[in-house]
């Protein structure tokens, strides 16, 4: 692959670097919800362990041997591929790494006979929404609704179509 980017499957020895990126990914998701979080490496290690136990395909992007991004996929019903997590370290973004990783999910989907890669996307995550739109993806049909957790106070409103929700 050009630009010195290589994409490969997760292998033993990647645990530390991928767990660090998972922890950073979780902090970025917290920010989308208006929360300040700190990286929790222990939780990230546990999340990675669960991915591996469940057999989720994990791809790692490297530049010069340094892991700079990862993608976790989930496969259901034999041919339904979900992009569970896609993350590129901030200093390496906008270099085609996310696209190269995402192509792996699309290739996996094609190999399994599926039609598309599915994504759960936070409604405030404009970056991933723009990324997916550029790749030809659009909204399918999902709005997740739940009661606030005990002590959780929605701090803003979001609009989906004609509907407004506390968030």
LORO-640316 format. One record per residue (C-alpha): x, y, z; residue number from 0; residue in one letter. Coordinates in pm, 1 decimal, always signed. Layout:
<pts>
u,v,w,resi,resn
X,Y,Z,NUM,A $
...
</pts>
This chain:
<pts>
u,v,w,resi,resn
+0.0,+0.0,+0.0,0,X $
+123.3,+353.9,-72.7,1,X $
+235.7,+614.4,+180.1,2,X $
+412.1,+346.5,+385.1,3,X $
+77.6,+228.0,+525.0,4,X $
+32.3,-142.8,+577.4,5,X $
-285.0,-314.0,+695.1,6,X $
-271.6,-654.3,+855.4,7,X $
-471.0,-878.2,+1082.8,8,X $
-425.1,-847.7,+1458.6,9,X $
-150.2,-1073.9,+1590.3,10,X $
-6.7,-1167.3,+1929.0,11,X $
+201.8,-879.2,+2054.1,12,X $
-52.3,-616.0,+1941.5,13,X $
-243.0,-624.6,+2270.7,14,X $
-71.5,-324.5,+2428.8,15,X $
-86.1,-87.0,+2133.3,16,X $
-441.2,-180.3,+2034.0,17,X $
-564.7,-153.7,+2394.6,18,X $
-415.5,+197.1,+2414.4,19,X $
-601.1,+293.9,+2097.3,20,X $
-927.1,+142.0,+2227.0,21,X $
-890.6,+352.0,+2543.8,22,X $
-835.6,+665.3,+2331.0,23,X $
-1136.0,+572.1,+2112.5,24,X $
-1355.8,+550.7,+2423.3,25,X $
-1239.6,+895.5,+2541.9,26,X $
-1334.3,+1042.5,+2202.4,27,X $
-1680.4,+882.2,+2225.6,28,X $
-1722.0,+1030.6,+2574.5,29,X $
-1647.1,+1375.6,+2430.7,30,X $
-1923.6,+1329.6,+2173.3,31,X $
-2163.1,+1287.4,+2465.3,32,X $
-2026.5,+1599.3,+2631.5,33,X $
-1837.3,+1403.6,+2896.6,34,X $
-1474.7,+1432.6,+2997.8,35,X $
-1313.7,+1095.8,+3031.9,36,X $
-969.4,+961.2,+3097.8,37,X $
-824.8,+664.9,+2912.0,38,X $
-900.6,+344.7,+3101.8,39,X $
-642.2,+95.5,+2985.0,40,X $
-774.9,-187.7,+3200.4,41,X $
-1126.5,-156.0,+3052.7,42,X $
-973.0,-135.3,+2705.2,43,X $
-775.0,-456.4,+2763.3,44,X $
-1094.8,-629.0,+2875.2,45,X $
-1282.7,-502.4,+2569.1,46,X $
-1004.5,-630.1,+2341.7,47,X $
-1006.8,-966.1,+2520.3,48,X $
-1382.7,-994.2,+2458.6,49,X $
-1339.9,-908.3,+2090.5,50,X $
-1077.6,-1179.5,+2056.3,51,X $
-1279.3,-1439.3,+2249.8,52,X $
-1577.5,-1374.9,+2022.5,53,X $
-1360.3,-1414.8,+1713.5,54,X $
-1418.9,-1060.7,+1585.5,55,X $
-1184.1,-982.1,+1295.4,56,X $
-940.6,-708.1,+1400.3,57,X $
-719.5,-521.1,+1155.1,58,X $
-420.8,-305.1,+1245.1,59,X $
-276.6,-19.2,+1037.7,60,X $
+95.8,+42.5,+1061.2,61,X $
+337.9,+300.7,+933.8,62,X $
+701.3,+205.3,+965.6,63,X $
+607.0,-79.4,+1199.0,64,X $
+417.4,+155.2,+1435.0,65,X $
+48.8,+71.9,+1493.9,66,X $
-145.9,+388.7,+1409.5,67,X $
-503.5,+263.8,+1377.0,68,X $
-733.5,-33.9,+1408.2,69,X $
-1068.8,-167.8,+1293.0,70,X $
-1284.4,-423.3,+1472.6,71,X $
-1556.2,-605.9,+1279.2,72,X $
-1842.4,-820.3,+1402.4,73,X $
-1992.7,-1087.8,+1178.2,74,X $
-2352.3,-1202.2,+1225.3,75,X $
-2568.1,-1452.8,+1040.3,76,X $
-2274.4,-1560.6,+827.4,77,X $
-2254.6,-1258.4,+598.3,78,X $
-2359.9,-946.6,+793.9,79,X $
-2053.1,-738.9,+878.7,80,X $
-2062.7,-455.9,+1131.5,81,X $
-1776.6,-209.2,+1164.7,82,X $
-1768.9,-203.5,+1545.4,83,X $
-1478.9,+34.3,+1596.2,84,X $
-1262.2,+232.5,+1357.2,85,X $
-987.4,+446.6,+1505.3,86,X $
-681.3,+626.7,+1374.2,87,X $
-444.9,+813.1,+1605.6,88,X $
-498.8,+1189.9,+1572.1,89,X $
-152.4,+1263.6,+1433.8,90,X $
-206.3,+1015.9,+1149.6,91,X $
-553.0,+1114.3,+1031.3,92,X $
-639.1,+1236.0,+681.1,93,X $
-371.9,+1014.1,+522.4,94,X $
-599.4,+738.1,+393.7,95,X $
-545.7,+507.5,+691.7,96,X $
-913.6,+498.2,+791.2,97,X $
-1010.8,+428.9,+430.5,98,X $
-754.8,+149.6,+404.9,99,X $
-883.4,-8.4,+725.1,100,X $
-1246.2,+26.6,+618.2,101,X $
-1168.6,-142.2,+286.0,102,X $
-1078.6,-449.2,+491.0,103,X $
-1432.1,-457.1,+633.9,104,X $
-1574.0,-421.4,+282.7,105,X $
-1350.0,-700.5,+151.6,106,X $
-1454.2,-922.7,+441.9,107,X $
-1818.9,-851.4,+362.3,108,X $
-1765.1,-939.1,-5.2,109,X $
-1582.5,-1263.7,+81.4,110,X $
-1874.7,-1366.9,+302.4,111,X $
-2131.0,-1283.4,+31.3,112,X $
-2276.4,-979.9,+207.7,113,X $
-2396.5,-660.1,+45.5,114,X $
-2281.5,-381.7,+278.6,115,X $
-2094.7,-306.5,+597.4,116,X $
-2321.9,-182.5,+874.1,117,X $
-2226.9,+88.8,+1122.8,118,X $
-2355.5,+224.5,+1453.7,119,X $
-2276.0,+595.0,+1449.5,120,X $
-2309.3,+848.6,+1726.8,121,X $
-2530.7,+1133.3,+1594.6,122,X $
-2272.0,+1397.1,+1692.0,123,X $
-1985.0,+1216.9,+1522.8,124,X $
-1969.4,+1437.3,+1215.9,125,X $
-1627.0,+1306.3,+1118.5,126,X $
-1735.1,+942.7,+1079.2,127,X $
-2063.1,+1045.7,+916.5,128,X $
-1870.5,+1246.8,+655.4,129,X $
-1623.6,+958.5,+614.7,130,X $
-1904.1,+708.5,+549.5,131,X $
-2097.2,+941.6,+318.4,132,X $
-1782.8,+986.2,+109.2,133,X $
-1775.7,+606.3,+75.8,134,X $
-2141.7,+599.1,-40.3,135,X $
-2308.0,+509.1,+289.3,136,X $
-2626.7,+672.0,+412.5,137,X $
-2877.1,+636.7,+697.0,138,X $
-3064.4,+309.9,+696.6,139,X $
-3326.2,+318.8,+969.3,140,X $
-3199.3,+338.1,+1323.2,141,X $
-3262.6,+563.0,+1618.5,142,X $
-3170.2,+413.4,+1953.6,143,X $
-3395.3,+519.6,+2240.5,144,X $
-3342.4,+449.9,+2609.0,145,X $
-3425.1,+593.5,+2948.7,146,X $
-3152.3,+805.3,+3108.5,147,X $
-2926.4,+613.9,+3345.5,148,X $
-2976.7,+688.2,+3717.2,149,X $
-2827.4,+1031.0,+3781.4,150,X $
-2785.5,+1106.7,+3409.7,151,X $
-2930.2,+1440.0,+3302.7,152,X $
-2958.5,+1500.3,+2927.8,153,X $
-2779.8,+1826.7,+2854.9,154,X $
-2880.9,+1902.0,+2498.4,155,X $
-3125.9,+1827.4,+2223.1,156,X $
-3058.9,+1653.4,+1894.7,157,X $
-3278.0,+1648.1,+1588.2,158,X $
-3333.9,+1346.6,+1367.3,159,X $
-3562.2,+1432.5,+1081.3,160,X $
-3869.0,+1601.5,+1227.2,161,X $
-3811.8,+1459.1,+1576.1,162,X $
-3625.4,+1624.7,+1861.7,163,X $
-3476.1,+1416.7,+2143.5,164,X $
-3315.9,+1492.2,+2478.5,165,X $
-2954.5,+1395.4,+2469.9,166,X $
</pts>
